Amino acid sequence: QSVRELLSDAEHTSVRLVLNPQKMVISETQRAYTYLCLFDIPVEMLVVNRVLPSSATGDFLKRERKEQQENLHFIREAFGEVPQREVPRYPEEVLGKEKLLQLARDVFGEEDPTKIFARAHPVKFYAKGGRKYIRMELPFAERETLDVSSRGDTLYLKVGWYKRTLTLPFAYAGAPVARASFDRGVLLVEFAGEAPPKGTRGSQ
């Protein structure tokens, strides 16, 4: 439990996802981002690796650069407010202290690379109009892969093959799931005011 709490503490822990600007890699990164959000592990940055410079010459590299630029545009739109940095493709493998320092300068410039660049909170609890809610960001998830149910003080969430058991705050414990909706990458779970004797399943 203490390890999970540490991983979900945005003040002390964050994840930086590294990807190449290729469709298959982008798809896998989207999936990883969704699952990290499911477990309330904050993603603070995307680092896009091996980006061809505008000086790339030759028909082969020009075609690859054109495809990369299209994919970079998709990444910027798909991941929205997550800070993004690009790493150029180097002519040689990045080995040794000097080359690693150059890579750090290319990514972070004069900024401190150890600082946290964004503090995301994918899971939020709040009350409104006498009802209690859990709002969970699940970007790139698909509605048909979601399942939500509750029993006692536990909320059960499933996204594809991944499952999460979420222990509810005392104010939520025992309250039935009135309904669950999913829209534009956000799962909203609404709890009724009265607690039933047994668990109940919400709609998807």
SULMO-V376340 format. One record per backbone hydrogen bond with DSSP energy under -0.5 kcal/mol. CO is the residue of the C=O (numbers start at 0). NH is the residue of the N-H. Records with the same first field share a line. If there is no record, write none. Layout:
CO=NH, NH
//
This chain:
0=4
1=5
2=6
3=7
5=8
7=9
8=11, 12
14=16, 43, 44
16=46
18=48
19=21
21=25
22=26
23=27
24=28
25=29
26=30
27=31
28=32
29=33
30=34
31=35
32=36
33=37
34=38
35=40
36=39
39=41
41=14, 43
44=16
45=47, 84
46=18, 48
47=86
48=20
49=51
50=88
52=55
57=61
58=62
59=63
60=64
61=65
62=66
63=67
64=68
65=69
66=70
67=71
68=72
69=73
70=74
71=75
72=76
73=77
74=78
78=81
82=45
84=47
86=50
87=89
92=94
95=99
96=100
97=101
98=102
99=103
100=104
101=105
102=106
103=107, 108
104=108
107=110
110=112
111=114
114=116
117=119
121=136
123=134
125=132
127=130
130=127
131=190
132=125
133=135, 188
134=123
135=137, 186
137=140
141=144
142=145
144=159
146=157
147=201
148=155
149=199
150=153
151=173
152=167
153=150
154=156, 165
155=148
156=163
157=146
158=161
161=158
163=156, 165
164=166
165=154
168=171, 172
171=174
173=195
175=177, 191
178=189
180=187
182=185
184=137
185=182, 187
186=135, 188
187=180, 189
188=133
189=177, 178
190=131
193=175
199=149
//
